[in-house]
Amino acid sequence: MKVSVELISIDEEEEAQLKIHAISDNVTKAMQLLTFSDKEPRHLLGKIEEKYYKLNIDDIFYIESVDRKVFAYSRKQAFELSEKLYVLENQLNVFNFVRITKSMLLNVDKIYSFYPKLSGNLEAHLINNEKIMISRRYVSGLKRKLGMGDNE
């Protein structure tokens, strides 16, 4: 693929033009990155008891829905979030989060290794030594996010 860059004056509006044969996952991701505003937050607001914390998205290992409550898990703590899981799934897609079960989103940058189980599920070992299960229903989405395709 050919890439060209043209420097423009500060008065002109920046623009990106893609000439493509088809819209692939990589093209979609590139479009999301290009349209992502620096003004959009790179953090979530989490709560422990009655105290609120600003969570850097890169520090979140996974997000899980439990008993109608949503929690974000960092290396050592769990924070309650006010957003719904499906809303977070859309917001965090550009940050390398992917759905791995009906009730969980995973930051793929936190995966150390994973391997298949006899059931068709995967077991992932995270960089904090936690183990989590990836439902076979969501394995193809994880593989796409990792750039592996569906035929692995």
C-alpha positions in Angstrom: 0.0 0.0 0.0 1.3 3.4 -0.9 1.2 6.2 1.8 1.7 9.9 1.1 1.7 12.8 3.5 1.3 16.5 2.6 2.1 19.2 5.1 -0.4 22.0 5.1 -0.6 25.4 6.8 -2.1 25.7 10.3 -5.1 27.6 8.8 -6.2 24.6 6.7 -8.4 21.8 8.0 -6.6 18.5 8.3 -8.0 15.7 6.1 -7.3 12.0 5.5 -8.4 10.4 2.2 -8.3 6.6 1.8 -8.5 5.0 -1.6 -9.3 1.3 -1.0 -10.7 -1.7 -2.7 -12.8 -2.9 0.2 -13.5 -2.0 3.9 -11.5 -4.4 6.0 -11.1 -4.6 9.8 -7.7 -2.8 9.4 -9.4 0.0 7.4 -12.1 0.3 10.0 -9.6 0.6 12.8 -7.6 3.2 10.8 -10.8 5.2 10.3 -11.6 5.0 14.1 -8.1 6.1 15.0 -8.2 9.0 12.5 -11.6 10.2 13.7 -10.8 9.8 17.4 -10.5 13.2 19.0 -7.8 14.0 21.5 -10.5 15.8 23.4 -12.3 12.5 24.0 -11.4 11.0 27.4 -8.8 8.4 27.7 -10.1 7.5 31.1 -13.2 6.2 32.9 -14.6 7.2 36.2 -14.7 4.4 38.6 -16.0 4.2 42.2 -14.9 2.3 45.3 -17.3 2.7 48.1 -18.2 6.4 47.9 -14.9 7.6 46.4 -14.5 8.2 42.7 -11.2 7.6 40.8 -10.0 8.5 37.3 -9.0 5.3 35.6 -6.6 5.4 32.7 -8.0 3.1 30.0 -4.6 1.6 29.4 -4.5 0.4 33.1 -7.7 -1.6 32.8 -7.3 -5.3 32.3 -10.9 -6.2 31.8 -14.4 -5.0 32.4 -17.1 -7.4 33.8 -20.8 -7.2 34.4 -21.9 -8.9 37.7 -25.4 -8.8 39.1 -26.4 -5.8 36.9 -23.3 -3.8 38.0 -20.3 -3.2 35.8 -16.7 -3.3 37.2 -13.3 -2.4 35.7 -10.4 -4.4 37.0 -6.9 -2.9 37.2 -3.8 -4.7 38.4 -4.9 -4.7 42.0 -8.4 -3.1 42.3 -11.9 -3.4 41.1 -13.9 -0.2 40.4 -17.6 0.1 39.8 -18.6 1.9 36.6 -21.8 3.6 35.8 -21.9 2.8 32.1 -23.5 -0.3 30.6 -21.3 -3.0 29.2 -22.5 -2.6 25.6 -21.9 1.1 25.7 -18.3 0.5 26.9 -17.8 -2.1 24.2 -18.5 0.5 21.5 -16.4 3.2 23.2 -13.4 1.0 24.0 -13.1 -0.9 20.7 -10.5 1.6 19.4 -8.5 1.0 22.6 -8.1 -2.8 21.9 -10.9 -4.0 24.1 -12.9 -7.0 22.8 -15.9 -8.9 24.1 -14.8 -12.4 25.3 -18.0 -13.5 27.1 -21.5 -12.3 27.4 -20.5 -10.3 30.5 -16.9 -9.4 29.9 -14.6 -7.1 27.8 -10.9 -7.8 27.7 -8.0 -5.4 27.0 -6.0 -7.6 24.6 -2.8 -5.7 25.4 -3.0 -7.4 28.8 -2.8 -11.0 27.5 0.4 -12.8 28.2 -0.7 -16.1 26.6 -3.7 -18.2 25.8 -4.5 -21.7 24.8 -7.5 -23.8 23.7 -9.5 -25.9 26.0 -11.3 -29.1 25.0 -14.7 -27.3 25.2 -13.7 -24.9 22.4 -13.2 -22.1 24.8 -9.8 -20.4 25.3 -8.0 -19.8 28.6 -6.0 -16.6 28.7 -3.2 -15.8 31.1 -2.9 -12.1 31.7 0.2 -10.2 32.6 -0.9 -10.0 36.2 -1.0 -13.8 36.4 -4.8 -13.9 36.4 -6.6 -16.6 34.3 -9.8 -15.9 32.4 -12.0 -17.9 30.1 -12.8 -16.8 26.6 -16.1 -18.2 25.3 -15.9 -20.1 22.0 -18.6 -17.8 20.7 -16.2 -14.8 20.9 -12.9 -16.5 19.9 -13.1 -15.3 16.3 -13.5 -11.7 17.4 -10.4 -12.0 19.7 -8.4 -13.6 16.8 -9.5 -10.8 14.5 -8.4 -8.2 17.1 -5.0 -10.0 17.4 -4.7 -10.1 13.6 -4.9 -13.9 13.5 -7.9 -14.3 11.2 -10.5 -17.0 11.7 -8.7 -20.0 10.4 -6.3 -20.6 13.3 
